Amino acid sequence: MRRRARSTAATALAVLAALALTGCGSPDGTSVEKANDQLRSTSFHSSGTTTAFAGGGQEAWWDPKQGFHLRATWPGGSGDMFCKDGKTYTSTALLANSLKDRGQWITVPKELTDSFVTSETDGGCERFFEIPEAAEHDPDADRTSQGRQARAYTAAAGGARDTYYLESGTSRLLELASTRDGQSSTTQYDSYGEKFPITIPSNANTLSMDEFRRQTKTG
């Protein structure tokens, strides 16, 4: 049952957080490795649209010491996800809307509207923003981003395609352009090294995936 709970949470969050496609190493991996080193070790902010929900958006903050915080919005609602030390906290509103988007309708009881569902994240919190090793330099897609010259690195599999724009010289991630199942999104990264207040939900305000299933109604 634990494995199933983790899988459900990962499925609900993968699109929201624009998780990287995985694969074998890139022949031009030095820039990607450098970009990932900066992402893991430095605080940053990102914002943009999302392929998770029609008309939706997302904003995220990361601090290596405090953890990761993502806020997703969609027509008529919003929800948050936190991650620290490999443990993910997903608001019941976000989880329910993610499942609804996949055809599973969930009714969340009033007493759980401010609660978070916990799960373990394989690969740690960095998984939500790391660039895949499979990303390869695409010279034809090089362009400016946020007024800076950037090199494009693309990873594609099935109906998904992610293009990461890394600042020339520093390899700092500036932008991510994604397409999934005919939908597209763009996320910009900024505020590297700045401080952000990230407050992880308390244990009193959390429940497990099994508890969430027992207390919610489907259909």
N, C-alpha and C positions, 0 to 999 in steps of 0.2 A: 504493500500500500504506500509506503514511503516513496518508492521509485515513481509510482504513478503521480503522486502529488507533486513531486519535483518536476516531472515532465509537463504537467498541466501548467504550472507557473512559468516554466521556460517558454512554452508555446505562446502564452498570453503576452509575454514581455519581449520576445525576440524582435518582433516587428517594431514595437514602440521605441525600443532603444536603438534601432537600426544596427542590430548586431552584424558583425563582419561575417562575410562568407569565408569558409575555411578551405584549405587545400594545401598543395605542396609549396615549397619555397619559391620565391621569385629570384630570377637571375640578377635583379637590381635591388636586392633586399636591404642594402645598407641604409638607404633613405627611409624605407619603411621601418626598419629597426630603430633608427634614430628618432623618428616621429613617435613611435610607440614608447620609447624610453621617456620622452618628454611628457607624453600623455599620462603615463603611470606616475611619474615623480613630481608633476607640477599641477597646481590647481588651474581650472579653466571653467568657462561658461560656454554653453552652446544653445542655439535656438533656431527654430525653423518649422517647416511643415512635416507631416508624417504620412506614410502610406498605410498606417494602421486603421485609421478611420477617415471616411469621406469628410472633407472640410475641417480636419483636425490639425492640431499643432502640438509642439513639444518644446520644452525648455529644460535644460539640465545644468547641474553644478557638480563639480568634482573637487575634492580635497583629499590628498593621500592620507591625511591623519583623521579627517572627519567622516569620509565616506562619499557616497554618490547619491544625488537626489534628482529625480526626473519628475516633471509635472506635465501631464498630458491633458489636452483640452479637445473637446468635440462638441458639435452642436447640442446644446442643452445640458452639458455636464463637464466635469473635470475630475482628475484623480492623480494621486501621487505614488511614486515608487522610490524606496530608499534601499541602499545596499551598503553594508559595512562588514569587513572581515569575512566575506563570502556568504553572508546571510542577507537575504532579500526580504523586504517588507513592502507588500503591495496593498494599496488601499482597496477596500471591498468594492468601491465604485469603479475603480479602474479595472479590477479583475472581472467584475460582472460585465462591464462594457466590452472587454476584450473577448470574453466567452460568447457574448451575444453576437459579436461580429463574426464568430465562427459557427453560428447557428445554435448555440446553447443558451437558452434564455434563463436567467437567474433572477429570482426575487430576493433582495437583501432585506432582512428584518430591520426595523427602525433602530433597534438597539445595537446593530452592527455597522451603521452608516459611517461612524468615525473610526472604525477598527482597521487593522492591517493584517493581512495573511502572510505568514512567514514561510520561507522555503530556503533550501541550500542552493547556491549557485556554483556549478562546476566551473573551475577556472578562475574563481574570484570575481570581485566587482569590476575589475578591468575588462572583463569580457564584454561589458556593455558598450565599450567605446574603442577597443583595440582595432587596429588595421590588420587585416589578414595577411599572412605571409604570402598568400597566393596572388596578392595585388601586384600587377606588372605595369611598368611605365608605358603610357600611351602618348607618344609625342604629338600625335595629331590633336589630342584633346588639351594640350597645354594652353593656359590662358591666364589672365589676371583674376585675382579674387581679393576682395576688400582692398583694391588698389595696389596689390602686390603681385609680382610675377610668380606663378605657381606651376609646378609639374603635376600632371595627372597620373594617378595610379588606379587601375581598374581591376576589379575581381567580379567574375560573373559565373552563375551556375543556374541552370534551369531557366525560370522566368524572372530571376533576380539579377540585378546589376548595380554595383556600387562603384562610384568614382570618387577617389579621395584627392583633394588638391593640396599639395604640400608646398609651402613657401620655398622658393629657390634659395639655396644657400643654407638656411636654417633647418629645413625639412619639417617645420612646424605645421601641423594640420590647420588649414584655414576653412575648408569647406568639404561637405560630403553631399554628393548628388546620387540619389537612389531611385531605382524603378523596380516595382514588384507588381506582377499581375496587371499591367497596364496603368498602374498609378505611379506618380512620381513625387519626390520630395526633395527639399534642399535644406541643409543644416549648416549654419556658420559657427565657427569656433573663435572665441576671443577671450579677453581678460585673463590671459595666462599669468600665473603668479599672484593674482589678487586673492583677498580673503573673502570667504562666503560663510554665512552662518548655516550650518547643516545640523539639524536636530533629528536624530534617529528615534523612531517611536519607542515608547517605554514598553516593558513586558506586560504591564497592566492593560495595554491597549492593543495587544496582538492575540492571534489565535492561529492554530495550525490549519493546513489545508483540509485535513480530515474533519476538524471541528467546523470549518466553514461549510463543508458539504452537508454535515448533519443539521446545521442551523438554517440553511437556505432551501428554497423551493425551486424546482426546475419546471420548465414548460410555460 
